[in-house]
Amino acid sequence: MEPILSNVPGTLPWHVWHERHPAMFASLVEAHPFPPSTRTALDELLHETLTPEWLGTPFLAAESVFYRRLLEAIGYFTPDGPWAGFDLFAFLKDADLASASLDLPDLTPAERLLAALWGNQADLGFQLGSAIGPAAHLVVDQTDDALSVLTGAPRVGLVADNAGKELLADLGLVDWLLAGGGVDEVTVHLKPHPYYVSDATTTDLVKCLRALASAGGRATDLATRLHTAAAEGRFVVATHPFFCAPLPFHEAPPDLFGAADVLVFKGDLNYRRLVGDLRWPIATPFASTVPPLDAAIVALRTLKSDVLVGVDENSVTDLEGDWRVNGRYGSVQVVSRPAAGPTPPASGPVSPSPGRG
Ligand SMILES: O=P(O)(O)OC[C@@]1(O)O[C@H](CO)[C@@H](O)[C@@H]1O
């Protein structure tokens, strides 16, 4: 299967490099007192990314390397420098969090799951380039299957995507899993440092919890429950350099997700890494594209890039225009945990792994 590249005018990757990134750089320079050397480094990076070499590199890898180079350009990794460890996207993430309503409604489990899904609609990198409309539809809706695999699972991992409103909604889902969903332990996997524009780090999670704690009402109660669960070792925060690597999850280290029974993958980039950033026909079964993890998989995503699998082609024939990338559509997709295979006879041939449901 061919990887998605960035060298075709009119496609989303082309738009990202030629329009979204210049707009992002303009806002970064406006928001920070960068010295001339940093401004020059940023200009050079922007120009370099428009060369045939970059545009001809698989989009997933090129974008990831780009965000690493962006941090290097501002001195994020320069020891003892003034910008060491500085989150250049914090001003956007903080504004998004500040604009969130913390008057939390009383949601059902399905509503909490869908809130976590649609929270992904508002990622800030996406907003820098286009407007998001109110319409929202699911092109695949396996919400019932998702709730079924999550309820009562001993250990759930949630691979977070964006900070601010999306992370608030994720914490609402985590709270239900721990408080009513019969889950013993939830691990939230965060980025070890800033990555794509609004990706959530530990700092962003703490900011969400503090905002919830000081908001009163249900929000404060939720924050208190999560603090208690953290103290009991039931709400765990984790991170790993692989979450910022230019690789699909098929190449993840075997211990990345611990002993999770169910993994919830949030957002568009995690979806691209989960199924591979490839030109799949959309009817390709979702289960055939994901890595062979020893856990059930729940993917909650709004559609913001070309990759899409597991969709009945007849169900999307009426959708028009850029529905695959405009963020107005979403999907809830599930792969059950692989059944333990039969014990092979002592001297018999080794059977192939069972298929995934
Ligand atoms: O992972 P997220 O936050 O849902 O989306 C990330 C995103 O905005 O960035 C990429 C393009 O830059 C696409 O994968 C997607 O549109």
The ligand as a MOL file (V3000), in Angstrom:
LIG
                    3D

  0  0  0     0  0            999 V3000
M  V30 BEGIN CTAB
M  V30 COUNTS 16 16 0 0 0
M  V30 BEGIN ATOM
M  V30 1 O -4.3420 14.3760 15.8500 0
M  V30 2 P -5.3030 15.5050 15.7080 0
M  V30 3 O -4.9820 16.6030 16.6600 0
M  V30 4 O -6.7170 15.0820 15.7610 0
M  V30 5 O -5.1510 16.1140 14.2540 0
M  V30 6 C -3.8900 16.4390 13.7720 0
M  V30 7 C -4.0340 17.1260 12.4780 0
M  V30 8 O -4.6850 18.3690 12.5820 0
M  V30 9 O -2.7270 17.3040 12.0410 0
M  V30 10 C -2.4870 16.6140 10.8450 0
M  V30 11 C -2.2360 17.5620 9.7700 0
M  V30 12 O -1.2980 18.4680 10.2200 0
M  V30 13 C -3.6540 15.7320 10.5620 0
M  V30 14 O -3.3720 14.4520 11.0010 0
M  V30 15 C -4.7460 16.2750 11.4110 0
M  V30 16 O -5.5520 17.0250 10.5940 0
M  V30 END ATOM
M  V30 BEGIN BOND
M  V30 1 2 1 2
M  V30 2 1 2 3
M  V30 3 1 2 4
M  V30 4 1 2 5
M  V30 5 1 5 6
M  V30 6 1 6 7
M  V30 7 1 7 8
M  V30 8 1 7 9
M  V30 9 1 7 15
M  V30 10 1 9 10
M  V30 11 1 10 11
M  V30 12 1 10 13
M  V30 13 1 11 12
M  V30 14 1 13 14
M  V30 15 1 13 15
M  V30 16 1 15 16
M  V30 END BOND
M  V30 END CTAB
M  END
